[in-house]
Amino acid sequence: MTTEEVAKVLHTSERLVRRLVAERRIVYVKVGRAVRFEPSAVVAYVEQNRVGTLSRAQLRASILGRVA
């Protein structure tokens, strides 16, 4: 996949994808000067950055647990 294709999949800009590459936050392959991505690498990036939900009770417990 190209940078443009990854940006479309993630619903973001190509600039953000290039930043992810520069910060090595997404797995990529260099082919000469071109940067390419495996579809599985994009899926892995999304899964690594998935944020789960918390109930109000869980949120309260996590906040109080850190303070105490």
Predicted model as a PDB file, atoms N, CA, C, CB and O in Angstrom, pLDDT in the B-factor column:
MODEL        1                                                                  
ATOM      1  N   MET A   1       0.846  -1.179   0.000  1.00 96.00           N  
ATOM      2  CA  MET A   1       0.000   0.000   0.000  1.00 96.00           C  
ATOM      3  C   MET A   1       0.889   1.239   0.000  1.00 96.00           C  
ATOM      4  CB  MET A   1      -0.961   0.000   1.222  1.00 96.00           C  
ATOM      5  O   MET A   1       1.974   1.238   0.583  1.00 96.00           O  
ATOM      6  N   THR A   2       0.428   2.272  -0.646  1.00 96.00           N  
ATOM      7  CA  THR A   2       1.153   3.538  -0.661  1.00 96.00           C  
ATOM      8  C   THR A   2       0.729   4.407   0.517  1.00 96.00           C  
ATOM      9  CB  THR A   2       0.917   4.281  -1.986  1.00 96.00           C  
ATOM     10  O   THR A   2      -0.223   4.092   1.231  1.00 96.00           O  
ATOM     11  N   THR A   3       1.453   5.501   0.704  1.00 97.00           N  
ATOM     12  CA  THR A   3       1.115   6.457   1.751  1.00 97.00           C  
ATOM     13  C   THR A   3      -0.292   7.005   1.542  1.00 97.00           C  
ATOM     14  CB  THR A   3       2.135   7.603   1.781  1.00 97.00           C  
ATOM     15  O   THR A   3      -1.054   7.167   2.495  1.00 97.00           O  
ATOM     16  N   GLU A   4      -0.622   7.284   0.304  1.00 97.00           N  
ATOM     17  CA  GLU A   4      -1.955   7.810  -0.025  1.00 97.00           C  
ATOM     18  C   GLU A   4      -3.049   6.796   0.324  1.00 97.00           C  
ATOM     19  CB  GLU A   4      -2.034   8.175  -1.524  1.00 97.00           C  
ATOM     20  O   GLU A   4      -4.085   7.165   0.876  1.00 97.00           O  
ATOM     21  N   GLU A   5      -2.818   5.530   0.003  1.00 97.00           N  
ATOM     22  CA  GLU A   5      -3.818   4.493   0.299  1.00 97.00           C  
ATOM     23  C   GLU A   5      -3.998   4.313   1.804  1.00 97.00           C  
ATOM     24  CB  GLU A   5      -3.410   3.155  -0.342  1.00 97.00           C  
ATOM     25  O   GLU A   5      -5.121   4.148   2.282  1.00 97.00           O  
ATOM     26  N   VAL A   6      -2.905   4.344   2.542  1.00 97.00           N  
ATOM     27  CA  VAL A   6      -2.995   4.211   4.011  1.00 97.00           C  
ATOM     28  C   VAL A   6      -3.757   5.396   4.595  1.00 97.00           C  
ATOM     29  CB  VAL A   6      -1.574   4.115   4.651  1.00 97.00           C  
ATOM     30  O   VAL A   6      -4.570   5.226   5.504  1.00 97.00           O  
ATOM     31  N   ALA A   7      -3.499   6.584   4.083  1.00 97.00           N  
ATOM     32  CA  ALA A   7      -4.203   7.776   4.566  1.00 97.00           C  
ATOM     33  C   ALA A   7      -5.702   7.637   4.328  1.00 97.00           C  
ATOM     34  CB  ALA A   7      -3.666   9.048   3.870  1.00 97.00           C  
ATOM     35  O   ALA A   7      -6.498   8.024   5.184  1.00 97.00           O  
ATOM     36  N   LYS A   8      -6.094   7.098   3.198  1.00 97.00           N  
ATOM     37  CA  LYS A   8      -7.521   6.903   2.913  1.00 97.00           C  
ATOM     38  C   LYS A   8      -8.131   5.873   3.859  1.00 97.00           C  
ATOM     39  CB  LYS A   8      -7.723   6.460   1.453  1.00 97.00           C  
ATOM     40  O   LYS A   8      -9.245   6.063   4.346  1.00 97.00           O  
ATOM     41  N   VAL A   9      -7.411   4.786   4.122  1.00 96.00           N  
ATOM     42  CA  VAL A   9      -7.920   3.750   5.024  1.00 96.00           C  
ATOM     43  C   VAL A   9      -8.099   4.301   6.435  1.00 96.00           C  
ATOM     44  CB  VAL A   9      -6.970   2.540   5.044  1.00 96.00           C  
ATOM     45  O   VAL A   9      -9.088   4.003   7.104  1.00 96.00           O  
ATOM     46  N   LEU A  10      -7.140   5.105   6.881  1.00 96.00           N  
ATOM     47  CA  LEU A  10      -7.186   5.659   8.239  1.00 96.00           C  
ATOM     48  C   LEU A  10      -8.024   6.939   8.331  1.00 96.00           C  
ATOM     49  CB  LEU A  10      -5.776   5.942   8.725  1.00 96.00           C  
ATOM     50  O   LEU A  10      -8.204   7.491   9.417  1.00 96.00           O  
ATOM     51  N   HIS A  11      -8.533   7.405   7.189  1.00 96.00           N  
ATOM     52  CA  HIS A  11      -9.315   8.650   7.145  1.00 96.00           C  
ATOM     53  C   HIS A  11      -8.518   9.806   7.741  1.00 96.00           C  
ATOM     54  CB  HIS A  11     -10.652   8.482   7.903  1.00 96.00           C  
ATOM     55  O   HIS A  11      -8.997  10.527   8.615  1.00 96.00           O  
ATOM     56  N   THR A  12      -7.304   9.963   7.254  1.00 97.00           N  
ATOM     57  CA  THR A  12      -6.413  11.004   7.739  1.00 97.00           C  
ATOM     58  C   THR A  12      -5.596  11.548   6.579  1.00 97.00           C  
ATOM     59  CB  THR A  12      -5.491  10.468   8.856  1.00 97.00           C  
ATOM     60  O   THR A  12      -5.831  11.176   5.429  1.00 97.00           O  
ATOM     61  N   SER A  13      -4.658  12.408   6.860  1.00 97.00           N  
ATOM     62  CA  SER A  13      -3.844  13.014   5.810  1.00 97.00           C  
ATOM     63  C   SER A  13      -2.593  12.188   5.534  1.00 97.00           C  
ATOM     64  CB  SER A  13      -3.456  14.439   6.197  1.00 97.00           C  
ATOM     65  O   SER A  13      -2.159  11.391   6.365  1.00 97.00           O  
ATOM     66  N   GLU A  14      -2.025  12.395   4.351  1.00 97.00           N  
ATOM     67  CA  GLU A  14      -0.758  11.739   4.016  1.00 97.00           C  
ATOM     68  C   GLU A  14       0.346  12.250   4.941  1.00 97.00           C  
ATOM     69  CB  GLU A  14      -0.381  11.988   2.526  1.00 97.00           C  
ATOM     70  O   GLU A  14       1.279  11.517   5.270  1.00 97.00           O  
ATOM     71  N   ARG A  15       0.235  13.491   5.350  1.00 98.00           N  
ATOM     72  CA  ARG A  15       1.235  14.069   6.247  1.00 98.00           C  
ATOM     73  C   ARG A  15       1.308  13.295   7.566  1.00 98.00           C  
ATOM     74  CB  ARG A  15       0.915  15.545   6.520  1.00 98.00           C  
ATOM     75  O   ARG A  15       2.400  13.046   8.077  1.00 98.00           O  
ATOM     76  N   LEU A  16       0.154  12.914   8.117  1.00 97.00           N  
ATOM     77  CA  LEU A  16       0.154  12.139   9.355  1.00 97.00           C  
ATOM     78  C   LEU A  16       0.812  10.785   9.130  1.00 97.00           C  
ATOM     79  CB  LEU A  16      -1.281  11.956   9.881  1.00 97.00           C  
ATOM     80  O   LEU A  16       1.574  10.322   9.980  1.00 97.00           O  
ATOM     81  N   VAL A  17       0.534  10.148   8.009  1.00 97.00           N  
ATOM     82  CA  VAL A  17       1.146   8.848   7.719  1.00 97.00           C  
ATOM     83  C   VAL A  17       2.661   8.999   7.623  1.00 97.00           C  
ATOM     84  CB  VAL A  17       0.577   8.248   6.404  1.00 97.00           C  
ATOM     85  O   VAL A  17       3.400   8.171   8.155  1.00 97.00           O  
ATOM     86  N   ARG A  18       3.124  10.041   6.956  1.00 97.00           N  
ATOM     87  CA  ARG A  18       4.575  10.282   6.871  1.00 97.00           C  
ATOM     88  C   ARG A  18       5.170  10.532   8.249  1.00 97.00           C  
ATOM     89  CB  ARG A  18       4.871  11.478   5.949  1.00 97.00           C  
ATOM     90  O   ARG A  18       6.299  10.123   8.522  1.00 97.00           O  
ATOM     91  N   ARG A  19       4.419  11.201   9.118  1.00 97.00           N  
ATOM     92  CA  ARG A  19       4.898  11.430  10.484  1.00 97.00           C  
ATOM     93  C   ARG A  19       4.988  10.110  11.263  1.00 97.00           C  
ATOM     94  CB  ARG A  19       3.966  12.421  11.220  1.00 97.00           C  
ATOM     95  O   ARG A  19       5.934   9.891  12.020  1.00 97.00           O  
ATOM     96  N   LEU A  20       3.996   9.236  11.070  1.00 97.00           N  
ATOM     97  CA  LEU A  20       4.038   7.927  11.718  1.00 97.00           C  
ATOM     98  C   LEU A  20       5.274   7.151  11.278  1.00 97.00           C  
ATOM     99  CB  LEU A  20       2.764   7.125  11.400  1.00 97.00           C  
ATOM    100  O   LEU A  20       5.900   6.458  12.079  1.00 97.00           O  
ATOM    101  N   VAL A  21       5.617   7.273  10.006  1.00 97.00           N  
ATOM    102  CA  VAL A  21       6.823   6.618   9.489  1.00 97.00           C  
ATOM    103  C   VAL A  21       8.065   7.229  10.133  1.00 97.00           C  
ATOM    104  CB  VAL A  21       6.899   6.743   7.943  1.00 97.00           C  
ATOM    105  O   VAL A  21       8.944   6.504  10.598  1.00 97.00           O  
ATOM    106  N   ALA A  22       8.138   8.546  10.163  1.00 97.00           N  
ATOM    107  CA  ALA A  22       9.308   9.227  10.730  1.00 97.00           C  
ATOM    108  C   ALA A  22       9.502   8.879  12.199  1.00 97.00           C  
ATOM    109  CB  ALA A  22       9.171  10.740  10.572  1.00 97.00           C  
ATOM    110  O   ALA A  22      10.634   8.773  12.673  1.00 97.00           O  
ATOM    111  N   GLU A  23       8.404   8.704  12.917  1.00 97.00           N  
ATOM    112  CA  GLU A  23       8.466   8.361  14.336  1.00 97.00           C  
ATOM    113  C   GLU A  23       8.521   6.859  14.563  1.00 97.00           C  
ATOM    114  CB  GLU A  23       7.274   8.942  15.063  1.00 97.00           C  
ATOM    115  O   GLU A  23       8.566   6.392  15.701  1.00 97.00           O  
ATOM    116  N   ARG A  24       8.516   6.101  13.455  1.00 96.00           N  
ATOM    117  CA  ARG A  24       8.547   4.623  13.496  1.00 96.00           C  
ATOM    118  C   ARG A  24       7.421   4.041  14.339  1.00 96.00           C  
ATOM    119  CB  ARG A  24       9.886   4.142  14.045  1.00 96.00           C  
ATOM    120  O   ARG A  24       7.615   3.087  15.093  1.00 96.00           O  
ATOM    121  N   ARG A  25       6.236   4.635  14.194  1.00 96.00           N  
ATOM    122  CA  ARG A  25       5.062   4.158  14.927  1.00 96.00           C  
ATOM    123  C   ARG A  25       4.226   3.188  14.108  1.00 96.00           C  
ATOM    124  CB  ARG A  25       4.204   5.329  15.356  1.00 96.00           C  
ATOM    125  O   ARG A  25       3.282   2.594  14.629  1.00 96.00           O  
ATOM    126  N   ILE A  26       4.560   3.018  12.824  1.00 96.00           N  
ATOM    127  CA  ILE A  26       3.880   2.076  11.952  1.00 96.00           C  
ATOM    128  C   ILE A  26       4.955   1.326  11.163  1.00 96.00           C  
ATOM    129  CB  ILE A  26       2.860   2.805  10.995  1.00 96.00           C  
ATOM    130  O   ILE A  26       5.965   1.908  10.768  1.00 96.00           O  
ATOM    131  N   VAL A  27       4.728   0.048  10.943  1.00 97.00           N  
ATOM    132  CA  VAL A  27       5.697  -0.779  10.222  1.00 97.00           C  
ATOM    133  C   VAL A  27       5.609  -0.464   8.735  1.00 97.00           C  
ATOM    134  CB  VAL A  27       5.446  -2.296  10.481  1.00 97.00           C  
ATOM    135  O   VAL A  27       4.514  -0.373   8.179  1.00 97.00           O  
ATOM    136  N   TYR A  28       6.756  -0.299   8.097  1.00 97.00           N  
ATOM    137  CA  TYR A  28       6.797   0.015   6.674  1.00 97.00           C  
ATOM    138  C   TYR A  28       7.986  -0.667   6.022  1.00 97.00           C  
ATOM    139  CB  TYR A  28       6.863   1.532   6.452  1.00 97.00           C  
ATOM    140  O   TYR A  28       8.872  -1.187   6.701  1.00 97.00           O  
ATOM    141  N   VAL A  29       7.991  -0.658   4.695  1.00 97.00           N  
ATOM    142  CA  VAL A  29       9.079  -1.225   3.909  1.00 97.00           C  
ATOM    143  C   VAL A  29       9.552  -0.159   2.936  1.00 97.00           C  
ATOM    144  CB  VAL A  29       8.631  -2.524   3.157  1.00 97.00           C  
ATOM    145  O   VAL A  29       8.739   0.487   2.275  1.00 97.00           O  
ATOM    146  N   LYS A  30      10.861   0.029   2.844  1.00 96.00           N  
ATOM    147  CA  LYS A  30      11.411   0.968   1.873  1.00 96.00           C  
ATOM    148  C   LYS A  30      11.745   0.180   0.607  1.00 96.00           C  
ATOM    149  CB  LYS A  30      12.680   1.712   2.440  1.00 96.00           C  
ATOM    150  O   LYS A  30      12.442  -0.833   0.658  1.00 96.00           O  
ATOM    151  N   VAL A  31      11.238   0.661  -0.525  1.00 94.00           N  
ATOM    152  CA  VAL A  31      11.547   0.097  -1.827  1.00 94.00           C  
ATOM    153  C   VAL A  31      12.220   1.220  -2.604  1.00 94.00           C  
ATOM    154  CB  VAL A  31      10.252  -0.459  -2.571  1.00 94.00           C  
ATOM    155  O   VAL A  31      11.552   2.052  -3.217  1.00 94.00           O  
ATOM    156  N   GLY A  32      13.531   1.234  -2.572  1.00 95.00           N  
ATOM    157  CA  GLY A  32      14.253   2.384  -3.113  1.00 95.00           C  
ATOM    158  C   GLY A  32      13.965   3.585  -2.240  1.00 95.00           C  
ATOM    159  O   GLY A  32      14.227   3.563  -1.037  1.00 95.00           O  
ATOM    160  N   ARG A  33      13.428   4.633  -2.838  1.00 94.00           N  
ATOM    161  CA  ARG A  33      13.050   5.818  -2.064  1.00 94.00           C  
ATOM    162  C   ARG A  33      11.596   5.771  -1.628  1.00 94.00           C  
ATOM    163  CB  ARG A  33      13.300   7.075  -2.875  1.00 94.00           C  
ATOM    164  O   ARG A  33      11.164   6.581  -0.807  1.00 94.00           O  
ATOM    165  N   ALA A  34      10.846   4.834  -2.169  1.00 96.00           N  
ATOM    166  CA  ALA A  34       9.413   4.739  -1.882  1.00 96.00           C  
ATOM    167  C   ALA A  34       9.165   4.010  -0.566  1.00 96.00           C  
ATOM    168  CB  ALA A  34       8.683   4.023  -3.025  1.00 96.00           C  
ATOM    169  O   ALA A  34       9.910   3.105  -0.192  1.00 96.00           O  
ATOM    170  N   VAL A  35       8.120   4.414   0.117  1.00 97.00           N  
ATOM    171  CA  VAL A  35       7.698   3.774   1.366  1.00 97.00           C  
ATOM    172  C   VAL A  35       6.417   3.015   1.072  1.00 97.00           C  
ATOM    173  CB  VAL A  35       7.490   4.825   2.526  1.00 97.00           C  
ATOM    174  O   VAL A  35       5.477   3.572   0.504  1.00 97.00           O  
ATOM    175  N   ARG A  36       6.374   1.743   1.457  1.00 97.00           N  
ATOM    176  CA  ARG A  36       5.201   0.905   1.228  1.00 97.00           C  
ATOM    177  C   ARG A  36       4.796   0.247   2.538  1.00 97.00           C  
ATOM    178  CB  ARG A  36       5.482  -0.164   0.137  1.00 97.00           C  
ATOM    179  O   ARG A  36       5.610   0.064   3.443  1.00 97.00           O  
ATOM    180  N   PHE A  37       3.509  -0.105   2.616  1.00 97.00           N  
ATOM    181  CA  PHE A  37       2.948  -0.692   3.829  1.00 97.00           C  
ATOM    182  C   PHE A  37       2.227  -1.980   3.479  1.00 97.00           C  
ATOM    183  CB  PHE A  37       1.989   0.296   4.533  1.00 97.00           C  
ATOM    184  O   PHE A  37       1.549  -2.064   2.454  1.00 97.00           O  
ATOM    185  N   GLU A  38       2.372  -2.969   4.321  1.00 96.00           N  
ATOM    186  CA  GLU A  38       1.581  -4.190   4.179  1.00 96.00           C  
ATOM    187  C   GLU A  38       0.230  -3.935   4.838  1.00 96.00           C  
ATOM    188  CB  GLU A  38       2.310  -5.437   4.821  1.00 96.00           C  
ATOM    189  O   GLU A  38       0.171  -3.287   5.884  1.00 96.00           O  
ATOM    190  N   PRO A  39      -0.851  -4.430   4.250  1.00 96.00           N  
ATOM    191  CA  PRO A  39      -2.169  -4.240   4.870  1.00 96.00           C  
ATOM    192  C   PRO A  39      -2.216  -4.736   6.318  1.00 96.00           C  
ATOM    193  CB  PRO A  39      -3.231  -4.958   4.052  1.00 96.00           C  
ATOM    194  O   PRO A  39      -2.885  -4.136   7.159  1.00 96.00           O  
ATOM    195  N   SER A  40      -1.513  -5.819   6.607  1.00 96.00           N  
ATOM    196  CA  SER A  40      -1.503  -6.339   7.979  1.00 96.00           C  
ATOM    197  C   SER A  40      -0.838  -5.357   8.942  1.00 96.00           C  
ATOM    198  CB  SER A  40      -0.780  -7.692   8.031  1.00 96.00           C  
ATOM    199  O   SER A  40      -1.205  -5.303  10.116  1.00 96.00           O  
ATOM    200  N   ALA A  41       0.136  -4.579   8.461  1.00 96.00           N  
ATOM    201  CA  ALA A  41       0.795  -3.582   9.308  1.00 96.00           C  
ATOM    202  C   ALA A  41      -0.163  -2.451   9.661  1.00 96.00           C  
ATOM    203  CB  ALA A  41       2.041  -3.019   8.608  1.00 96.00           C  
ATOM    204  O   ALA A  41      -0.123  -1.916  10.769  1.00 96.00           O  
ATOM    205  N   VAL A  42      -1.020  -2.092   8.717  1.00 96.00           N  
ATOM    206  CA  VAL A  42      -2.000  -1.033   8.973  1.00 96.00           C  
ATOM    207  C   VAL A  42      -3.025  -1.520   9.997  1.00 96.00           C  
ATOM    208  CB  VAL A  42      -2.707  -0.601   7.654  1.00 96.00           C  
ATOM    209  O   VAL A  42      -3.394  -0.785  10.913  1.00 96.00           O  
ATOM    210  N   VAL A  43      -3.476  -2.753   9.836  1.00 96.00           N  
ATOM    211  CA  VAL A  43      -4.431  -3.334  10.793  1.00 96.00           C  
ATOM    212  C   VAL A  43      -3.791  -3.413  12.175  1.00 96.00           C  
ATOM    213  CB  VAL A  43      -4.895  -4.747  10.329  1.00 96.00           C  
ATOM    214  O   VAL A  43      -4.439  -3.098  13.173  1.00 96.00           O  
ATOM    215  N   ALA A  44      -2.536  -3.827  12.246  1.00 96.00           N  
ATOM    216  CA  ALA A  44      -1.833  -3.924  13.529  1.00 96.00           C  
ATOM    217  C   ALA A  44      -1.717  -2.548  14.190  1.00 96.00           C  
ATOM    218  CB  ALA A  44      -0.431  -4.538  13.331  1.00 96.00           C  
ATOM    219  O   ALA A  44      -1.871  -2.430  15.406  1.00 96.00           O  
ATOM    220  N   TYR A  45      -1.445  -1.513  13.396  1.00 96.00           N  
ATOM    221  CA  TYR A  45      -1.352  -0.163  13.945  1.00 96.00           C  
ATOM    222  C   TYR A  45      -2.689   0.261  14.563  1.00 96.00           C  
ATOM    223  CB  TYR A  45      -0.928   0.836  12.849  1.00 96.00           C  
ATOM    224  O   TYR A  45      -2.726   0.823  15.657  1.00 96.00           O  
ATOM    225  N   VAL A  46      -3.768  -0.013  13.856  1.00 95.00           N  
ATOM    226  CA  VAL A  46      -5.092   0.346  14.363  1.00 95.00           C  
ATOM    227  C   VAL A  46      -5.383  -0.408  15.652  1.00 95.00           C  
ATOM    228  CB  VAL A  46      -6.179   0.050  13.311  1.00 95.00           C  
ATOM    229  O   VAL A  46      -5.884   0.179  16.611  1.00 95.00           O  
ATOM    230  N   GLU A  47      -5.078  -1.696  15.689  1.00 94.00           N  
ATOM    231  CA  GLU A  47      -5.339  -2.493  16.887  1.00 94.00           C  
ATOM    232  C   GLU A  47      -4.503  -2.024  18.075  1.00 94.00           C  
ATOM    233  CB  GLU A  47      -5.060  -3.965  16.609  1.00 94.00           C  
ATOM    234  O   GLU A  47      -4.992  -2.010  19.205  1.00 94.00           O  
ATOM    235  N   GLN A  48      -3.262  -1.644  17.836  1.00 94.00           N  
ATOM    236  CA  GLN A  48      -2.390  -1.164  18.924  1.00 94.00           C  
ATOM    237  C   GLN A  48      -2.897   0.143  19.520  1.00 94.00           C  
ATOM    238  CB  GLN A  48      -0.959  -0.973  18.413  1.00 94.00           C  
ATOM    239  O   GLN A  48      -2.647   0.434  20.690  1.00 94.00           O  
ATOM    240  N   ASN A  49      -3.602   0.924  18.725  1.00 93.00           N  
ATOM    241  CA  ASN A  49      -4.043   2.242  19.175  1.00 93.00           C  
ATOM    242  C   ASN A  49      -5.526   2.300  19.498  1.00 93.00           C  
ATOM    243  CB  ASN A  49      -3.724   3.266  18.132  1.00 93.00           C  
ATOM    244  O   ASN A  49      -6.092   3.381  19.656  1.00 93.00           O  
ATOM    245  N   ARG A  50      -6.145   1.150  19.594  1.00 91.00           N  
ATOM    246  CA  ARG A  50      -7.567   1.088  19.936  1.00 91.00           C  
ATOM    247  C   ARG A  50      -7.742   1.457  21.406  1.00 91.00           C  
ATOM    248  CB  ARG A  50      -8.155  -0.330  19.646  1.00 91.00           C  
ATOM    249  O   ARG A  50      -7.005   0.977  22.267  1.00 91.00           O  
ATOM    250  N   VAL A  51      -8.707   2.298  21.677  1.00 89.00           N  
ATOM    251  CA  VAL A  51      -8.989   2.733  23.039  1.00 89.00           C  
ATOM    252  C   VAL A  51     -10.293   2.076  23.472  1.00 89.00           C  
ATOM    253  CB  VAL A  51      -9.076   4.299  23.139  1.00 89.00           C  
ATOM    254  O   VAL A  51     -11.327   2.241  22.825  1.00 89.00           O  
ATOM    255  N   GLY A  52     -10.236   1.339  24.561  1.00 87.00           N  
ATOM    256  CA  GLY A  52     -11.425   0.659  25.069  1.00 87.00           C  
ATOM    257  C   GLY A  52     -12.308   1.599  25.869  1.00 87.00           C  
ATOM    258  O   GLY A  52     -11.896   2.695  26.248  1.00 87.00           O  
ATOM    259  N   THR A  53     -13.512   1.155  26.113  1.00 89.00           N  
ATOM    260  CA  THR A  53     -14.448   1.963  26.887  1.00 89.00           C  
ATOM    261  C   THR A  53     -14.358   1.603  28.363  1.00 89.00           C  
ATOM    262  CB  THR A  53     -15.886   1.770  26.374  1.00 89.00           C  
ATOM    263  O   THR A  53     -13.970   0.493  28.726  1.00 89.00           O  
ATOM    264  N   LEU A  54     -14.717   2.544  29.191  1.00 87.00           N  
ATOM    265  CA  LEU A  54     -14.783   2.339  30.640  1.00 87.00           C  
ATOM    266  C   LEU A  54     -16.156   2.760  31.130  1.00 87.00           C  
ATOM    267  CB  LEU A  54     -13.663   3.135  31.378  1.00 87.00           C  
ATOM    268  O   LEU A  54     -16.727   3.744  30.660  1.00 87.00           O  
ATOM    269  N   SER A  55     -16.674   2.003  32.080  1.00 90.00           N  
ATOM    270  CA  SER A  55     -17.907   2.443  32.713  1.00 90.00           C  
ATOM    271  C   SER A  55     -17.557   3.556  33.689  1.00 90.00           C  
ATOM    272  CB  SER A  55     -18.637   1.260  33.434  1.00 90.00           C  
ATOM    273  O   SER A  55     -16.387   3.765  34.010  1.00 90.00           O  
ATOM    274  N   ARG A  56     -18.550   4.250  34.146  1.00 90.00           N  
ATOM    275  CA  ARG A  56     -18.314   5.331  35.098  1.00 90.00           C  
ATOM    276  C   ARG A  56     -17.649   4.798  36.368  1.00 90.00           C  
ATOM    277  CB  ARG A  56     -19.634   6.039  35.444  1.00 90.00           C  
ATOM    278  O   ARG A  56     -16.765   5.449  36.925  1.00 90.00           O  
ATOM    279  N   ALA A  57     -18.067   3.626  36.824  1.00 87.00           N  
ATOM    280  CA  ALA A  57     -17.482   3.024  38.029  1.00 87.00           C  
ATOM    281  C   ALA A  57     -16.014   2.659  37.802  1.00 87.00           C  
ATOM    282  CB  ALA A  57     -18.280   1.771  38.446  1.00 87.00           C  
ATOM    283  O   ALA A  57     -15.178   2.873  38.680  1.00 87.00           O  
ATOM    284  N   GLN A  58     -15.701   2.107  36.624  1.00 85.00           N  
ATOM    285  CA  GLN A  58     -14.315   1.757  36.318  1.00 85.00           C  
ATOM    286  C   GLN A  58     -13.440   3.010  36.230  1.00 85.00           C  
ATOM    287  CB  GLN A  58     -14.243   0.966  35.002  1.00 85.00           C  
ATOM    288  O   GLN A  58     -12.304   3.011  36.703  1.00 85.00           O  
ATOM    289  N   LEU A  59     -13.966   4.061  35.632  1.00 86.00           N  
ATOM    290  CA  LEU A  59     -13.229   5.309  35.527  1.00 86.00           C  
ATOM    291  C   LEU A  59     -12.949   5.887  36.908  1.00 86.00           C  
ATOM    292  CB  LEU A  59     -14.002   6.316  34.675  1.00 86.00           C  
ATOM    293  O   LEU A  59     -11.832   6.316  37.196  1.00 86.00           O  
ATOM    294  N   ARG A  60     -13.970   5.896  37.757  1.00 87.00           N  
ATOM    295  CA  ARG A  60     -13.817   6.421  39.116  1.00 87.00           C  
ATOM    296  C   ARG A  60     -12.776   5.607  39.890  1.00 87.00           C  
ATOM    297  CB  ARG A  60     -15.175   6.402  39.861  1.00 87.00           C  
ATOM    298  O   ARG A  60     -11.940   6.176  40.592  1.00 87.00           O  
ATOM    299  N   ALA A  61     -12.824   4.279  39.761  1.00 86.00           N  
ATOM    300  CA  ALA A  61     -11.872   3.424  40.465  1.00 86.00           C  
ATOM    301  C   ALA A  61     -10.445   3.656  39.965  1.00 86.00           C  
ATOM    302  CB  ALA A  61     -12.255   1.951  40.294  1.00 86.00           C  
ATOM    303  O   ALA A  61      -9.501   3.657  40.755  1.00 86.00           O  
ATOM    304  N   SER A  62     -10.291   3.851  38.668  1.00 83.00           N  
ATOM    305  CA  SER A  62      -8.947   4.060  38.137  1.00 83.00           C  
ATOM    306  C   SER A  62      -8.388   5.409  38.594  1.00 83.00           C  
ATOM    307  CB  SER A  62      -8.959   3.980  36.598  1.00 83.00           C  
ATOM    308  O   SER A  62      -7.192   5.521  38.866  1.00 83.00           O  
ATOM    309  N   ILE A  63      -9.226   6.413  38.680  1.00 87.00           N  
ATOM    310  CA  ILE A  63      -8.776   7.727  39.135  1.00 87.00           C  
ATOM    311  C   ILE A  63      -8.425   7.690  40.616  1.00 87.00           C  
ATOM    312  CB  ILE A  63      -9.852   8.788  38.872  1.00 87.00           C  
ATOM    313  O   ILE A  63      -7.374   8.184  41.022  1.00 87.00           O  
ATOM    314  N   LEU A  64      -9.297   7.110  41.415  1.00 86.00           N  
ATOM    315  CA  LEU A  64      -9.037   7.032  42.853  1.00 86.00           C  
ATOM    316  C   LEU A  64      -7.871   6.132  43.168  1.00 86.00           C  
ATOM    317  CB  LEU A  64     -10.260   6.546  43.584  1.00 86.00           C  
ATOM    318  O   LEU A  64      -7.147   6.367  44.135  1.00 86.00           O  
ATOM    319  N   GLY A  65      -7.677   5.094  42.361  1.00 79.00           N  
ATOM    320  CA  GLY A  65      -6.559   4.182  42.565  1.00 79.00           C  
ATOM    321  C   GLY A  65      -5.217   4.869  42.350  1.00 79.00           C  
ATOM    322  O   GLY A  65      -4.232   4.535  43.008  1.00 79.00           O  
ATOM    323  N   ARG A  66      -5.177   5.818  41.440  1.00 66.00           N  
ATOM    324  CA  ARG A  66      -3.920   6.528  41.161  1.00 66.00           C  
ATOM    325  C   ARG A  66      -3.619   7.567  42.217  1.00 66.00           C  
ATOM    326  CB  ARG A  66      -3.975   7.193  39.795  1.00 66.00           C  
ATOM    327  O   ARG A  66      -2.456   7.826  42.526  1.00 66.00           O  
ATOM    328  N   VAL A  67      -4.674   8.169  42.779  1.00 55.00           N  
ATOM    329  CA  VAL A  67      -4.478   9.225  43.771  1.00 55.00           C  
ATOM    330  C   VAL A  67      -4.054   8.625  45.090  1.00 55.00           C  
ATOM    331  CB  VAL A  67      -5.753  10.055  43.950  1.00 55.00           C  
ATOM    332  O   VAL A  67      -3.189   9.181  45.767  1.00 55.00           O  
ATOM    333  N   ALA A  68      -4.629   7.527  45.466  1.00 45.00           N  
ATOM    334  CA  ALA A  68      -4.367   6.929  46.782  1.00 45.00           C  
ATOM    335  C   ALA A  68      -3.029   6.258  46.867  1.00 45.00           C  
ATOM    336  CB  ALA A  68      -5.426   5.938  47.119  1.00 45.00           C  
ATOM    337  O   ALA A  68      -2.677   5.714  47.914  1.00 45.00           O  
TER     338      ALA A  68                                                      
ENDMDL                                                                          
END                                                                             
